[in-house]
Amino acid sequence: MIRSSIFLCCSLVSSFLFAQALPPYNPVTAERLLDPEESNWLMYRGSYDSHGFSTLDQIDTENVDGLVPVWSFSTGLREGHQAPPIVNDGYMYVTTPQNHILAINARTGDLIWRYVRYLPDDLQQFHPTNRGVALYGDRVYMATVDAFLVSLDALTGELIWEVAVEDYYNGYYMTMAPLIADGKVMVGVSGGELGIRGFVAAYDVMSGEEQWKTYTIPAPGEPGSESWPGDTWQTGGVPVWLTGSYDPDLNLAYWGTGNGGPWMGDTRPGDNLYSSSVIALDVSTGELKNHHQYHWNDSWDWDEVSAPLLIDFERDGRSVNGMVHAGRNGYLWYLEREADAINFVDANPYVYQDVFTSVDPVTGRPEYDMTKKPGTGYEASFCPSLWGGKDWPPAAFDPESRLMFIPANDNVCSTMVGEEVQYSPGRSYMGRGTSENGGFFVRPGTDHIGELQAWNVDTGERAWTTTFESQNWGPVLATAGDLVFMGGTNDRYFRAFDSRTGEILWEQRTNSGITGVPVTYTLDGKQYIAVQSGWGVDAQREQNLLNMAKGESHYVPQGGVIWVFALPD
Amino acid sequence: MRKNTNIGSSYSKQDRVAKPISRRSVFKMGLATGIAVPMSALGQSPNRLRPQPGDQLVFEEGPNQDALVRPELLELEQRPLSALARDPATEVLRDGSRLNRVMITRIDSEKMSARYQANAAEGVIAYSAVCTHTGCDVINWDEGRLRMACPCHESQFDIYDGAKVVGGPAPRPLAMLPLEVVDGIVMVAAGFRGRVGFTQQF
């Protein structure tokens, strides 16, 4: 399973043209990951709690309108550029669609090395993207769309080992940034549209030896298996395709899980544990310690794969060791995390949602308006759309202002009908029939889709909302400069917002639409903001459907560029 | 500091985790256990070869699943069905690669763009099932506009115009498989016209 680079066919092109005074590489230790310095951005959301927040405040509400581009770098690739630039003391690592890794001198924008992966001709990419590297020691890690985990030398880009996590031919693929903790590198798999059985697997961070593998669908006889009839558990989907959060005190990693497959719930009657849930895995053993299912027997393609933000909040005069999740199902979920339990606290809609009729105040279990639940041969319309109130783009949390920032989409809905589908390895296993206009519509009488929302986690109240006519696919960065950074709209802008009011304070039009995760860091004490611009995947897909619905032909150019901004010296 | 470009070898089929349920995996097990598997003169398993001239077509789904494709088994402008080629001499079904799969339907030949009419046989046409964008199976069907559609990214293809791209991000038409009818049976007349599948960017 594990192969050394010595056996692989690699070509290496060296050049000294761009030789720069790069500092010695600063190895990434477990301690640094536990307490990341503000000068770097070492992991997908900057820290294990997934806050997407930086304490840097040189760029603030008073001076942000002076931000200017410092350098940019064209990736030469199309499709969705969603990865954050990961920065470690002057070294920047950026992944792209098709599993390239660019190692860049963060000071100059010069390329240090580029890893290019040959992908099999018979691969199918439902989601042609990648969401970033993980760092440990002097290595770089990437999960690939052909279902491998690769470990590279951070200085040279040479492949140290690669592990076949699963067989792409059977529908497995990966797009997430790996999570490294407790000496392990953890990944989850995509492929819920292709009849997979989802799992999270952990590998020794140095050797690549598999440590554990935990399925998101229990096998017969395991707890929860009664929620899957017959053999449906074998091909029931429930992927894990976004990086988990990690609580080092409990040594638990919290992962969001996808919906069951095929898409229509009536093909798999039951709650379908642990679909559309958050699961807590013991990082030492992989044991599934506890879970909370946001909604049961999904029929709406409402993945709940975004990991909850680990946030301690106030409720009724009590401090809750909690976590918060803006669900694709349109509800904002507040949960309590303990060593042996995940407790429901409360949940309320943050966008228009017409499916849930109630949420049990004790368990959090929703009840449905069954006329809004599509089935095999039964067409139903529902809001929010299959992309949900918030899809994959991560929310952020400012612990000082107590505000959580949600990149939301409101007023768009779906129509779906199920059709019978036969399982065949690696082939589409969604069972969705054809509906008018691709099964997508905008609520009549509404004037916008995209939103940036701010919620006070202690009061549960919404602080402000800034709206956009366009859909919003923008990941969020929050900083101690009272700023929120986000792109996401189809007009190609990258923007800075006043985190206290939502006012747009600065914007820069870029080459393409921005669905990349923004980051911030310092070099020689000076603060920078970096983000990838590169529209594609579901943002483009929604644009196609909006064009059809509105009779328009709005065009968003594709092609990836890394942008770096700073204040003038 | 060096500036390097590493071209990573992505996979070895022997190293991949094989699931026993796929025919392809059964074939690989044959390789591993030394069981004789017919190989073509080129060293490639015949079930992995693209459809060859003289091959028959077999329905892979629908009411006539596993039956030979005949024109009368397809309704005019019906939803395309997936099919695979089969060597009539050896009865090898070319199911060793998803790139071999085609979608077939029946059209009004007189309405077909002239340059593609020769590829149809008594109205039966076959396009590669693999989208030229990112390689997904083109299984959706817009009945009103007679377009094949990809469920992944909404690319749409005009079946009357050589699978010309009429929507979505696909960069090229679907490859077309020329057909002929011999003794009432639909057969492959020539290899794919156009490149099958997506093209990786570098």
Interface residues (C-beta under 8 A of the other chain):
Chain A: M1 R3 L8 C9 C10 S11 L12 V13 S14 S15 F16 L17 F18 A19 Q20 L22 G76 L77 R78 E79 P97 Q98 N105 D110 L111 I112 W113 R114 Y115 V116 R117 Y118 L119 P120 D121 D122 L123 Q124 Q125 F126 P128 T144 D146 F148 V150 L152 T156 G157 E158 L159 E162 A164 V165 E166 D167 Y168 Y169 N170 E193 Q422 P425 G426 R427 S428 M430 R432 T434 G438 G536 V537 Q540 R541 N544 L545 Q558
Chain B: M1 R2 K3 N4 T5 N6 I7 G8 S9 S10 Y11 S12 D15 R16 V17 A18 K19 I21 S22 R24 E61 S97 R98 L99 V130 C131 T134 G135 C136 D137 I139 N140 W141 D142 E143 P151 C152 H153 E154 G167 G168 P169 G197 F198 Q200 Q201 F202
